[in-house]
Amino acid sequence: MRNNEISLCKRTCRGVCTTSAIKSCLSIRGGSDYDSDFDSDTDFSDFDDDDLFGLDDTGDLEDDFSEQSTLSLALQAFQKSPPVTKLFLASSFFCSLMGYLQNKNDFPSYFLLDWKSTLTKFQFWRPVTAFLNFGPMGFGWLMTAHFVWTYMSTLERLNHNQPYEFWYMIFFGCSTMVMGYTFLNISPRFLGHNLSTFLVYVWSRYHEGLEVNMFDMFNTRAEMLPWFFLAQTFLLEGEFPILDLLGIVFGHVYHYLRSVGGIGRCPTFVKNWYEHGDDKFAKAVREEYKKISSDFEMQ
């Protein structure tokens, strides 16, 4: 996803995450085969836009807006983000900051995907850290981070009762992109942008039938959002957005496998580790997701 697309989404993301969006998230509109952990009789009228991201004190935030900086509000939102989203964005920030300070604002090369270094020098972190690259530090990086945070955080919260399914979704998206780009001999330099396209597509399938307002000018359905961004990239950059298209393709493959027979589901051993693991790490992870689950409890 390109920076100009991020600017567009920054203005629209507040519109798509409304109370009606939460209702569609939890009831899974549009005939999707995703499982829902929520009772259809549940009243979601108490939720507002920011409850989805853990900002259930928005009234206080708005009252104190004049006394708080935008940075302070952003930090509060980040602190209430789900654990994987928080770790992903924090890692991207520190890697990008290293490049800014040490490499003339270029993402550190030893974090980029390079199969020769990965296999011959045993630098096995590269296929993972390559997805942390959102481009040079600056306004564009902030917009991309905001874009990724919006959709990744939403998807992680939707899976708060079964977070291992969210982990598997991220693993599936990243692994298929790495293999697909390698097979097609396409440079995987900005995998962070391409992961965002994958996230938008999956998000759009969760919200099938939901109307999304674009620029306060017209409405479109959620399932059309990835294609709108694809067309925008083509019109503004004058070239076919093959990387964004591949993100959509991999997102569709994931949706199809998950919807048809439950093939695309997390392995049982990961589920058992999360639900029954006795080690300290498993217990700590469960505690983190209990905090998120409490946001969905009706008072």
Backbone torsions as a table, in degrees:
resi	resn	phi	psi	omega
1	MET	NA	130.1	-174.5
2	ARG	-86.2	165.9	-175.9
3	ASN	-63.2	-36.7	179.5
4	ASN	-66.2	-28.1	176.1
5	GLU	-70.3	-35.2	-179.3
6	ILE	-65.3	-39.5	179.0
7	SER	-59.9	-39.7	177.9
8	LEU	-64.1	-46.1	-175.5
9	CYS	-68.3	-30.3	178.4
10	LYS	-57.3	-36.9	-178.2
11	ARG	-80.6	-23.3	-175.0
12	THR	-98.3	-20.2	-171.8
13	CYS	-64.8	-32.5	176.9
14	ARG	-66.6	-31.4	-178.5
15	GLY	-74.3	-29.8	-175.1
16	VAL	-85.3	-20.5	-176.8
17	CYS	-101.8	53.5	179.5
18	THR	-91.5	179.9	178.6
19	THR	-57.6	-40.8	178.0
20	SER	-63.3	-32.4	177.6
21	ALA	-65.7	-41.6	180.0
22	ILE	-64.0	-40.2	177.7
23	LYS	-59.6	-41.6	-179.4
24	SER	-70.9	-32.6	177.8
25	CYS	-62.4	-44.7	-170.4
26	LEU	-84.4	-27.2	178.5
27	SER	-96.8	-8.5	179.0
28	ILE	55.4	80.8	-176.8
29	ARG	-74.4	169.5	172.1
30	GLY	77.7	15.9	175.9
31	GLY	74.8	19.9	179.8
32	SER	-66.3	152.6	-179.8
33	ASP	-93.3	8.5	177.0
34	TYR	-65.3	147.4	177.7
35	ASP	-74.5	146.6	175.2
36	SER	-118.9	132.4	-179.8
37	ASP	-94.3	11.4	-172.0
38	PHE	-118.4	146.2	178.1
39	ASP	-74.3	134.9	-178.6
40	SER	-65.6	-18.1	179.7
41	ASP	-88.0	-0.6	-178.0
42	THR	-66.4	138.1	179.4
43	ASP	-94.4	118.4	-177.8
44	PHE	-103.4	17.2	-175.8
45	SER	-66.5	-19.4	-179.1
46	ASP	-81.2	-10.7	-179.3
47	PHE	-85.1	145.6	171.2
48	ASP	-127.0	-173.5	-173.7
49	ASP	-51.7	-46.6	-169.0
50	ASP	-86.3	-10.6	174.8
51	ASP	-59.6	-33.6	-179.0
52	LEU	-60.7	-28.2	-178.8
53	PHE	-107.0	13.5	176.6
54	GLY	85.3	6.4	-179.6
55	LEU	-95.4	68.0	-175.4
56	ASP	-84.1	5.9	177.5
57	ASP	-114.6	37.8	-174.4
58	THR	-63.9	-29.6	178.7
59	GLY	-59.9	-45.1	177.8
60	ASP	-65.0	-37.1	-179.3
61	LEU	-65.3	-40.5	-179.3
62	GLU	-69.0	-35.6	178.9
63	ASP	-65.9	-32.9	-176.3
64	ASP	-100.4	11.9	-173.2
65	PHE	-57.8	-38.8	-178.3
66	SER	-67.3	-18.9	-177.3
67	GLU	-99.9	-7.1	-177.2
68	GLN	-120.1	144.3	178.4
69	SER	-81.0	162.4	176.0
70	THR	-60.1	-37.1	178.4
71	LEU	-61.8	-41.6	179.7
72	SER	-62.3	-43.1	178.5
73	LEU	-64.7	-39.7	179.1
74	ALA	-64.1	-39.6	179.1
75	LEU	-65.9	-38.2	177.6
76	GLN	-63.8	-42.5	177.9
77	ALA	-63.3	-42.0	-179.4
78	PHE	-64.1	-41.2	-178.7
79	GLN	-63.4	-27.1	-179.6
80	LYS	-95.4	8.1	178.6
81	SER	-73.0	153.6	174.9
82	PRO	-60.0	156.7	-170.4
83	PRO	-61.4	-43.7	-178.1
84	VAL	-68.9	-42.1	176.8
85	THR	-60.0	-43.8	-179.7
86	LYS	-63.6	-44.7	179.8
87	LEU	-64.4	-42.2	-178.2
88	PHE	-62.7	-48.5	-178.1
89	LEU	-69.8	-38.3	177.9
90	ALA	-63.7	-41.3	179.3
91	SER	-64.9	-41.9	178.3
92	SER	-62.3	-41.8	-179.0
93	PHE	-61.9	-47.2	-176.6
94	PHE	-70.0	-36.8	176.6
95	CYS	-66.1	-42.8	179.2
96	SER	-67.0	-36.1	177.8
97	LEU	-65.4	-38.0	175.8
98	MET	-60.6	-42.2	178.4
99	GLY	-66.3	-36.2	179.4
100	TYR	-64.9	-40.7	-176.1
101	LEU	-83.2	-31.4	-171.1
102	GLN	-114.2	-17.5	-170.0
103	ASN	-133.4	34.6	177.2
104	LYS	54.4	40.5	176.2
105	ASN	68.0	22.0	171.1
106	ASP	-100.1	139.2	179.6
107	PHE	-57.0	133.3	-177.2
108	PRO	-52.5	129.3	-175.5
109	SER	-64.7	-27.9	-178.5
110	TYR	-78.1	2.1	172.6
111	PHE	-106.5	-7.5	-179.6
112	LEU	-82.4	158.6	-179.3
113	LEU	-74.1	120.5	176.1
114	ASP	-145.8	108.2	-172.4
115	TRP	-66.0	-32.3	179.5
116	LYS	-62.5	-47.3	178.3
117	SER	-68.1	-34.5	-179.2
118	THR	-65.0	-44.4	-173.6
119	LEU	-88.9	-35.4	-176.8
120	THR	-91.5	-29.0	180.0
121	LYS	-107.9	6.3	176.6
122	PHE	56.2	39.4	176.9
123	GLN	-94.1	72.0	-170.6
124	PHE	-73.7	-5.0	178.1
125	TRP	-77.1	-19.0	-172.1
126	ARG	-58.2	-45.7	179.8
127	PRO	-62.2	-19.5	179.1
128	VAL	-90.5	-51.1	-175.1
129	THR	-68.9	-18.7	178.1
130	ALA	-60.8	-27.2	-179.5
131	PHE	-78.5	-5.5	178.6
132	LEU	-86.2	-5.1	-176.0
133	ASN	-85.1	107.8	176.3
134	PHE	-102.4	6.1	-175.5
135	GLY	103.1	-176.7	-177.9
136	PRO	-62.6	150.5	176.4
137	MET	-63.6	136.4	-179.8
138	GLY	156.4	-164.1	-177.5
139	PHE	-62.0	-39.9	178.8
140	GLY	-62.1	-40.1	178.4
141	TRP	-63.0	-42.2	-179.7
142	LEU	-63.0	-40.9	179.7
143	MET	-66.4	-40.2	178.1
144	THR	-65.1	-43.4	179.2
145	ALA	-61.7	-41.9	177.9
146	HIS	-63.2	-40.3	178.9
147	PHE	-63.3	-49.9	-179.7
148	VAL	-63.3	-43.5	-179.7
149	TRP	-58.8	-43.5	-177.3
150	THR	-58.5	-51.4	-173.5
151	TYR	-83.3	-37.8	178.4
152	MET	-66.8	-43.2	179.4
153	SER	-61.9	-42.4	179.1
154	THR	-61.4	-47.5	-178.8
155	LEU	-65.1	-37.3	179.0
156	GLU	-67.4	-38.4	178.2
157	ARG	-68.4	-36.1	177.3
158	LEU	-60.8	-27.8	-179.8
159	ASN	-104.3	29.0	-174.1
160	HIS	-63.2	-27.8	178.7
161	ASN	-84.4	-20.0	178.4
162	GLN	-135.9	64.0	-174.1
163	PRO	-62.1	-21.7	179.0
164	TYR	-64.6	-26.1	175.9
165	GLU	-69.9	-35.7	174.7
166	PHE	-66.8	-42.4	177.9
167	TRP	-58.9	-43.2	-179.1
168	TYR	-65.5	-38.0	178.0
169	MET	-59.5	-46.3	178.8
170	ILE	-64.1	-43.8	178.9
171	PHE	-60.8	-43.8	179.7
172	PHE	-62.3	-47.4	-179.1
173	GLY	-61.3	-45.9	-178.0
174	CYS	-67.2	-45.2	-176.6
175	SER	-67.1	-39.9	179.6
176	THR	-68.3	-35.6	177.1
177	MET	-65.6	-45.1	179.7
178	VAL	-60.2	-46.7	-179.7
179	MET	-68.9	-41.9	-178.4
180	GLY	-65.2	-44.7	-179.7
181	TYR	-67.2	-35.2	177.9
182	THR	-66.8	-44.0	-179.2
183	PHE	-64.6	-38.5	-178.5
184	LEU	-86.5	-0.7	-180.0
185	ASN	57.7	43.3	177.7
186	ILE	-104.0	135.7	-179.4
187	SER	-65.1	121.7	-179.2
188	PRO	-92.3	46.5	-172.3
189	ARG	-71.0	-44.4	-175.7
190	PHE	-110.0	59.4	-177.7
191	LEU	-65.6	-23.5	177.0
192	GLY	-61.6	-40.3	177.2
193	HIS	-66.1	-42.1	-176.8
194	ASN	-69.5	-33.5	175.1
195	LEU	-63.0	-35.6	179.6
196	SER	-63.3	-35.9	177.2
197	THR	-64.6	-41.8	176.2
198	PHE	-59.1	-44.5	-179.0
199	LEU	-64.3	-41.4	179.8
200	VAL	-62.8	-41.2	-179.1
201	TYR	-64.7	-46.0	179.2
202	VAL	-62.1	-43.1	177.4
203	TRP	-58.2	-42.8	-177.8
204	SER	-64.9	-31.1	178.9
205	ARG	-77.4	-27.9	172.0
206	TYR	-65.4	-31.6	-171.7
207	HIS	-110.4	31.3	-178.7
208	GLU	-54.9	130.9	178.7
209	GLY	95.1	-14.1	179.7
210	LEU	-75.1	135.5	177.6
211	GLU	-85.7	131.3	-179.0
212	VAL	-115.8	129.1	180.0
213	ASN	-87.7	132.6	-178.8
214	MET	-113.9	115.8	175.7
215	PHE	60.7	17.3	-174.7
216	ASP	58.4	25.6	-177.3
217	MET	-113.8	-39.3	-179.9
218	PHE	-155.1	163.1	179.4
219	ASN	-108.8	148.6	173.7
220	THR	-142.6	162.1	179.1
221	ARG	-79.6	152.0	-175.2
222	ALA	-57.0	-37.6	-176.9
223	GLU	-68.1	-13.8	177.5
224	MET	-90.8	-10.0	-174.5
225	LEU	-59.6	-46.9	178.6
226	PRO	-59.6	-36.6	-178.8
227	TRP	-73.5	-30.3	175.5
228	PHE	-63.7	-44.3	178.2
229	PHE	-65.3	-36.8	178.5
230	LEU	-62.0	-46.0	179.2
231	ALA	-65.4	-37.2	179.3
232	GLN	-63.7	-42.2	178.2
233	THR	-61.3	-42.6	-179.8
234	PHE	-63.4	-43.3	-177.3
235	LEU	-70.6	-39.1	-175.5
236	LEU	-82.9	-31.3	-175.9
237	GLU	-103.4	-13.1	175.2
238	GLY	71.9	18.0	177.0
239	GLU	-141.0	155.0	-177.4
240	PHE	-69.5	125.2	-175.3
241	PRO	-80.9	73.9	-174.6
242	ILE	-62.6	-37.0	-178.5
243	LEU	-67.4	-43.6	177.5
244	ASP	-63.9	-38.5	179.2
245	LEU	-63.3	-41.1	178.7
246	LEU	-64.1	-36.4	175.8
247	GLY	-60.2	-39.8	177.3
248	ILE	-67.4	-42.4	-180.0
249	VAL	-60.6	-47.3	-179.4
250	PHE	-66.3	-34.7	175.9
251	GLY	-64.8	-38.9	178.8
252	HIS	-68.0	-39.8	178.0
253	VAL	-60.5	-44.3	178.2
254	TYR	-61.2	-47.1	-179.6
255	HIS	-60.6	-42.4	-178.5
256	TYR	-65.1	-47.4	-178.4
257	LEU	-63.9	-35.9	-179.9
258	ARG	-74.4	-34.1	-176.2
259	SER	-80.6	-33.3	-176.5
260	VAL	-96.9	99.5	175.7
261	GLY	74.4	7.8	177.6
262	GLY	64.8	29.1	-177.7
263	ILE	-66.8	-40.4	-175.6
264	GLY	-86.4	54.7	-179.6
265	ARG	-114.2	158.8	-176.4
266	CYS	-62.2	141.3	177.4
267	PRO	-58.1	148.7	-175.1
268	THR	-61.9	-36.3	-175.4
269	PHE	-66.0	-31.8	176.8
270	VAL	-70.7	-42.5	177.5
271	LYS	-60.0	-45.2	-180.0
272	ASN	-64.7	-37.9	178.0
273	TRP	-62.2	-44.7	-178.0
274	TYR	-67.4	-43.8	-173.6
275	GLU	-81.7	-28.9	-173.1
276	HIS	-127.3	-1.0	-178.2
277	GLY	-62.2	138.5	-177.9
278	ASP	-101.5	-5.8	-179.2
279	ASP	-72.4	161.8	-175.0
280	LYS	-62.7	-36.8	-178.0
281	PHE	-65.9	-44.0	179.3
282	ALA	-61.9	-41.3	179.4
283	LYS	-65.6	-39.9	-179.9
284	ALA	-65.5	-39.3	179.0
285	VAL	-65.7	-43.2	178.4
286	ARG	-60.7	-38.7	179.2
287	GLU	-64.7	-38.0	178.9
288	GLU	-63.2	-40.6	-179.0
289	TYR	-78.4	-19.9	173.1
290	LYS	-65.2	-33.7	178.1
291	LYS	-63.6	-39.7	179.3
292	ILE	-69.6	-43.2	-178.9
293	SER	-60.2	-32.3	179.9
294	SER	-63.9	-25.4	178.5
295	ASP	-68.2	-21.8	-177.4
296	PHE	-97.4	-3.7	-179.3
297	GLU	-74.9	133.9	179.1
298	MET	-81.3	135.0	178.9
299	GLN	-89.5	NA	NA
